[in-house]
């Protein structure tokens, strides 16, 4: 039986990232997920073909230490990110923190993993958002970072295609996770979201996981530089 290919998922200890991790493991990858804190690392349930390490995408030395454990890397999936609600991102220091994690952190990971991905002719999947397309008045930094992730994805796709590295992004819509639990449980807000969503349901992390598996697979070998909405049609209407 051939050895499992290696995949690294930043921010993969919960929510969308963990949903992607499960889907990738089921698809035959050996998965490493990362968490920022000891608590996040400890919270990951034990599962075959899945390991967890600490990583801070704002610290180059942390990135280098994690990447040094890989000889080759077939897939890098960038899910590490932060968001501050209720207008907090209008504070410039908070704005800069969000950009540093969501956008610059993604770039740090891509550049750091570049040589290993080239050796494996691997794939990168970045995490964009519906806010890559729409403005978020209460989350200007998150909106700017996710718009940047979309454009960064296209730039790296063009830059690295000759080395066999494909770079795409997923743009999740309204996905039911612990982060969105308060909205899911708010009947009026949830109804407004479902009313706009042609699929008439909240997404699940597994829905995003399936898209990530596809973009990393041989079936997507001629796809690079795309931003794939995984939103039940929310961005189409």
PAPAKOL-161178 format. One record per residue (C-alpha): residue number from 0; residue in three letters; z, y, x. Coordinates in Angstrom, 3 decimals. Each point is the difference from the previous one (the first is absolute). Layout:
BEGIN
[NUM "ALA" [Z Y X]];
...
// end
This chain:
BEGIN
[0 "UNK" [0.000 0.000 0.000]];
[1 "UNK" [-0.950 3.411 1.475]];
[2 "UNK" [2.803 2.363 0.948]];
[3 "UNK" [0.907 2.647 -2.513]];
[4 "UNK" [-1.300 3.463 0.822]];
[5 "UNK" [2.577 2.719 0.628]];
[6 "UNK" [0.534 2.917 -2.393]];
[7 "UNK" [2.414 2.917 0.357]];
[8 "UNK" [1.115 1.905 -3.102]];
[9 "UNK" [1.997 3.179 0.559]];
[10 "UNK" [2.421 0.902 -2.761]];
[11 "UNK" [-0.408 -3.504 -1.343]];
[12 "UNK" [3.599 -0.834 -0.858]];
[13 "UNK" [-0.245 0.921 -3.687]];
[14 "UNK" [-2.262 1.237 -2.776]];
[15 "UNK" [-3.730 0.184 0.620]];
[16 "UNK" [0.342 -0.921 3.660]];
[17 "UNK" [1.915 -3.180 -0.748]];
[18 "UNK" [-2.473 -0.893 -2.748]];
[19 "UNK" [-2.770 0.280 2.582]];
[20 "UNK" [2.017 -2.110 2.440]];
[21 "UNK" [0.376 -2.840 -2.508]];
[22 "UNK" [-3.694 0.114 -0.877]];
[23 "UNK" [-1.039 0.005 3.653]];
[24 "UNK" [2.331 -2.884 0.845]];
[25 "UNK" [-1.417 -1.984 -2.922]];
[26 "UNK" [-3.483 0.741 1.345]];
[27 "UNK" [0.838 -1.663 3.305]];
[28 "UNK" [1.315 2.761 2.248]];
[29 "UNK" [3.124 0.003 2.140]];
[30 "UNK" [1.734 3.166 -1.184]];
[31 "UNK" [2.301 2.471 1.708]];
[32 "UNK" [1.423 2.705 -2.251]];
[33 "UNK" [1.965 2.986 1.205]];
[34 "UNK" [2.911 1.992 -1.352]];
[35 "UNK" [1.534 3.235 1.210]];
[36 "UNK" [3.655 -1.017 -0.286]];
[37 "UNK" [2.176 -3.047 0.564]];
[38 "UNK" [0.658 -0.078 -3.747]];
[39 "UNK" [-3.701 -0.170 -0.799]];
[40 "UNK" [-0.526 -2.774 2.519]];
[41 "UNK" [2.967 -2.007 -1.290]];
[42 "UNK" [-1.193 0.309 -3.616]];
[43 "UNK" [-3.243 -1.907 0.602]];
[44 "UNK" [0.292 -3.527 -1.422]];
[45 "UNK" [-0.707 -2.874 2.343]];
[46 "UNK" [-3.489 -1.398 -0.412]];
[47 "UNK" [-2.255 -2.255 2.036]];
[48 "UNK" [-2.619 1.847 2.081]];
[49 "UNK" [1.795 3.339 -0.402]];
[50 "UNK" [2.218 1.785 2.510]];
[51 "UNK" [1.533 3.473 -0.022]];
[52 "UNK" [0.746 2.558 2.716]];
[53 "UNK" [1.221 3.574 0.199]];
[54 "UNK" [-2.575 2.725 0.575]];
[55 "UNK" [-0.008 3.793 -0.127]];
[56 "UNK" [-3.593 1.237 -0.234]];
[57 "UNK" [1.060 3.442 1.221]];
[58 "UNK" [1.143 -1.404 3.384]];
[59 "UNK" [-2.715 -1.103 2.443]];
[60 "UNK" [2.441 -2.195 1.932]];
[61 "UNK" [0.925 -1.875 -3.180]];
[62 "UNK" [-3.669 -0.589 -0.790]];
[63 "UNK" [-0.739 -1.184 3.531]];
[64 "UNK" [2.897 -2.461 -0.056]];
[65 "UNK" [-1.168 -1.618 -3.243]];
[66 "UNK" [-3.672 -0.147 0.988]];
[67 "UNK" [0.884 -1.541 3.372]];
[68 "UNK" [0.990 -3.182 -1.830]];
[69 "UNK" [-3.609 -0.627 -1.093]];
[70 "UNK" [-2.785 -1.391 2.192]];
[71 "UNK" [-2.601 0.722 -2.648]];
[72 "UNK" [0.247 1.566 -3.428]];
[73 "UNK" [-2.330 -1.023 -2.788]];
[74 "UNK" [1.309 2.495 -2.544]];
[75 "UNK" [2.046 3.193 0.022]];
[76 "UNK" [1.144 1.244 -3.390]];
[77 "UNK" [1.672 3.400 0.022]];
[78 "UNK" [2.453 0.294 -2.899]];
[79 "UNK" [2.850 1.947 1.606]];
[80 "UNK" [0.480 3.271 -1.849]];
[81 "UNK" [2.404 2.469 -1.570]];
[82 "UNK" [-0.064 2.314 -2.994]];
[83 "UNK" [2.447 2.721 -1.054]];
[84 "UNK" [-0.033 1.012 -3.647]];
[85 "UNK" [1.100 2.996 -2.097]];
[86 "UNK" [-1.682 2.588 2.176]];
[87 "UNK" [1.890 -0.923 3.198]];
[88 "UNK" [-3.271 -0.178 1.940]];
[89 "UNK" [-0.396 3.771 -0.226]];
[90 "UNK" [2.615 0.150 2.745]];
[91 "UNK" [-2.068 0.161 3.196]];
[92 "UNK" [2.194 -2.396 1.987]];
[93 "UNK" [-0.213 -2.544 -2.817]];
[94 "UNK" [-3.755 0.575 -0.233]];
[95 "UNK" [-0.372 -0.711 3.709]];
[96 "UNK" [2.109 -3.166 -0.240]];
[97 "UNK" [-2.216 -1.422 -2.741]];
[98 "UNK" [-3.159 0.764 1.981]];
[99 "UNK" [1.523 -1.518 3.147]];
[100 "UNK" [0.793 -3.287 -1.737]];
[101 "UNK" [-2.868 -0.397 -2.454]];
[102 "UNK" [-2.946 1.422 1.922]];
[103 "UNK" [0.897 0.280 3.679]];
[104 "UNK" [1.929 -3.274 -0.175]];
[105 "UNK" [-3.122 -1.708 -1.319]];
[106 "UNK" [-2.029 1.454 2.858]];
[107 "UNK" [2.610 -1.065 2.562]];
[108 "UNK" [-0.163 -3.568 -1.281]];
[109 "UNK" [-3.795 -0.104 -0.039]];
[110 "UNK" [-0.332 1.381 3.525]];
[111 "UNK" [2.804 -2.207 1.312]];
[112 "UNK" [-1.550 -3.147 -1.462]];
[113 "UNK" [-3.594 0.917 0.834]];
[114 "UNK" [-0.487 -2.261 3.024]];
[115 "UNK" [1.583 -3.045 -1.668]];
[116 "UNK" [-2.054 0.527 -3.139]];
[117 "UNK" [-3.169 0.312 2.052]];
[118 "UNK" [0.790 -3.263 1.798]];
[119 "UNK" [0.297 -1.754 -3.359]];
[120 "UNK" [-2.785 1.991 -1.722]];
[121 "UNK" [2.688 0.746 -2.535]];
[122 "UNK" [0.495 2.215 -3.014]];
[123 "UNK" [2.170 2.984 -0.862]];
[124 "UNK" [1.098 0.752 -3.538]];
[125 "UNK" [1.665 3.367 -0.459]];
[126 "UNK" [1.937 1.038 -3.079]];
[127 "UNK" [-1.495 2.980 -1.768]];
[128 "UNK" [0.966 0.950 -3.564]];
[129 "UNK" [-1.250 1.400 -3.260]];
[130 "UNK" [1.197 3.260 1.565]];
[131 "UNK" [-2.799 -0.386 2.530]];
[132 "UNK" [-2.164 1.138 -2.923]];
[133 "UNK" [2.355 2.032 -2.221]];
[134 "UNK" [2.442 2.765 0.826]];
[135 "UNK" [3.739 -0.673 -0.315]];
[136 "UNK" [1.671 3.353 -0.722]];
[137 "UNK" [3.516 -1.279 0.698]];
[138 "UNK" [-0.958 -1.998 3.106]];
[139 "UNK" [-2.303 2.194 2.113]];
[140 "UNK" [0.780 -1.797 3.268]];
[141 "UNK" [-0.545 -3.444 -1.485]];
[142 "UNK" [-3.261 1.193 -1.557]];
[143 "UNK" [-1.175 1.542 3.266]];
[144 "UNK" [0.988 -3.085 1.993]];
[145 "UNK" [-1.838 -2.379 -2.305]];
[146 "UNK" [-3.091 2.196 -0.047]];
[147 "UNK" [0.204 -0.105 3.778]];
[148 "UNK" [0.366 -3.786 0.049]];
[149 "UNK" [-3.217 -0.308 -2.001]];
[150 "UNK" [-1.941 2.192 2.417]];
[151 "UNK" [1.618 -1.620 3.047]];
[152 "UNK" [-1.134 -3.370 -1.324]];
[153 "UNK" [-3.602 1.181 -0.139]];
[154 "UNK" [0.187 1.552 3.472]];
[155 "UNK" [1.413 -3.137 1.639]];
[156 "UNK" [-2.478 -2.207 -1.860]];
[157 "UNK" [-2.842 1.924 1.603]];
[158 "UNK" [1.637 0.136 3.410]];
[159 "UNK" [0.900 -3.677 0.336]];
[160 "UNK" [-2.710 -1.870 -1.904]];
[161 "UNK" [-1.889 -0.807 3.219]];
[162 "UNK" [3.086 -1.886 1.236]];
[163 "UNK" [0.093 -2.164 -3.098]];
[164 "UNK" [3.013 1.751 -1.555]];
[165 "UNK" [-0.308 0.721 -3.692]];
[166 "UNK" [2.180 2.795 -1.408]];
[167 "UNK" [0.546 0.348 -3.735]];
[168 "UNK" [2.703 1.310 -2.302]];
[169 "UNK" [1.518 -0.990 -3.298]];
[170 "UNK" [0.950 2.708 -2.478]];
[171 "UNK" [2.671 -1.424 -2.318]];
[172 "UNK" [0.481 1.534 -3.405]];
[173 "UNK" [3.126 -0.441 -2.086]];
[174 "UNK" [1.640 -3.140 1.386]];
[175 "UNK" [3.304 -1.300 -1.365]];
[176 "UNK" [2.438 -0.102 2.926]];
[177 "UNK" [3.589 1.033 0.624]];
[178 "UNK" [-1.352 3.420 0.983]];
[179 "UNK" [-1.606 0.514 -3.415]];
[180 "UNK" [2.659 -1.792 -2.089]];
[181 "UNK" [1.301 3.241 -1.542]];
[182 "UNK" [-3.502 0.870 -1.217]];
[183 "UNK" [-0.695 -3.507 -1.285]];
[184 "UNK" [3.219 0.160 -2.009]];
[185 "UNK" [-0.702 3.510 -1.334]];
[186 "UNK" [-1.844 -0.775 -3.242]];
[187 "UNK" [-1.778 3.347 -0.333]];
[188 "UNK" [-1.128 0.214 3.624]];
[189 "UNK" [-1.046 -3.646 0.082]];
[190 "UNK" [-1.932 0.423 -3.251]];
[191 "UNK" [-1.889 2.963 1.450]];
[192 "UNK" [-0.969 -2.028 3.064]];
[193 "UNK" [-1.097 -3.012 -2.026]];
[194 "UNK" [-1.924 2.260 -2.351]];
[195 "UNK" [-2.057 1.239 2.941]];
[196 "UNK" [-0.430 -3.471 1.564]];
[197 "UNK" [-2.929 -2.014 -1.416]];
[198 "UNK" [1.684 -3.288 0.950]];
[199 "UNK" [2.981 1.025 -2.215]];
[200 "UNK" [2.644 -1.387 2.317]];
[201 "UNK" [1.948 0.858 3.109]];
[202 "UNK" [-1.304 -1.497 3.197]];
[203 "UNK" [1.977 -2.552 1.972]];
[204 "UNK" [0.363 -0.281 3.788]];
[205 "UNK" [-2.022 -3.230 -0.163]];
[206 "UNK" [-2.945 1.980 -1.374]];
[207 "UNK" [-0.022 2.117 3.141]];
[208 "UNK" [0.566 -3.091 2.121]];
[209 "UNK" [-3.197 -1.566 -1.288]];
[210 "UNK" [-1.996 3.087 0.957]];
[211 "UNK" [1.484 0.003 3.500]];
[212 "UNK" [-0.793 -3.677 0.497]];
[213 "UNK" [-3.598 0.640 -1.028]];
[214 "UNK" [-0.439 2.977 2.332]];
[215 "UNK" [1.339 -2.033 2.936]];
[216 "UNK" [-2.148 -3.019 -0.793]];
[217 "UNK" [-3.421 -1.149 1.111]];
[218 "UNK" [-1.173 0.681 -3.556]];
[219 "UNK" [0.334 3.728 0.812]];
[220 "UNK" [-1.756 -0.244 3.361]];
[221 "UNK" [-2.523 2.754 -0.908]];
[222 "UNK" [2.581 2.355 -1.509]];
[223 "UNK" [1.497 2.756 2.127]];
[224 "UNK" [0.993 3.596 -0.639]];
[225 "UNK" [0.692 -0.567 -3.692]];
[226 "UNK" [2.956 1.201 -2.067]];
[227 "UNK" [0.605 -2.658 -2.660]];
[228 "UNK" [1.951 1.129 -3.089]];
[229 "UNK" [2.327 -2.687 -1.331]];
[230 "UNK" [1.055 1.853 -3.118]];
[231 "UNK" [-1.218 -1.773 -3.139]];
[232 "UNK" [-2.660 2.670 -0.414]];
[233 "UNK" [2.397 2.981 0.069]];
[234 "UNK" [-2.164 2.010 2.393]];
[235 "UNK" [-3.232 -0.847 -1.842]];
[236 "UNK" [0.719 1.885 -3.232]];
// end
